[in-house]
Amino acid sequence: MATKKVTVTIPEDLLAEIRAEAAERGMSAYVAEALRFKRDRDRLRELSDWLQEEYGPLTEEERTAAFEKLEDLDAEHERRRAAGKHNAGEAA
């Protein structure tokens, strides 16, 4: 993957926190990941806005059902993470 060096200005207090968090991955990887996350959230917000314009806002029932599905997905991801850790421990 091609990369390009850029210069950014970051508040000192935020930079200190980021350096502590990014130590293992490195600053560039941390910032690239954060920018991808922000870009993805912006795109999701655009989609959400478009869907609401096109179909109207969610009802409370739809919102509740969506949050329940998300909770189910989170539980499944956690189960898989736990199973992966368990399986990795057995192989060691």
ZITAKA-V475803 format. One line per field, one symbol per residue. phi: phi as a letter, one per 40 degrees, with the letter a starting at -180 (. if undefined). A space follows every 50 residues. Layout:
phi->???
This chain:
phi->.cbacbbbbbddccccccdcccdccgccccccccccccdccccccccccc ccccbgcccccccccccccccccdcccccccccccccccccc
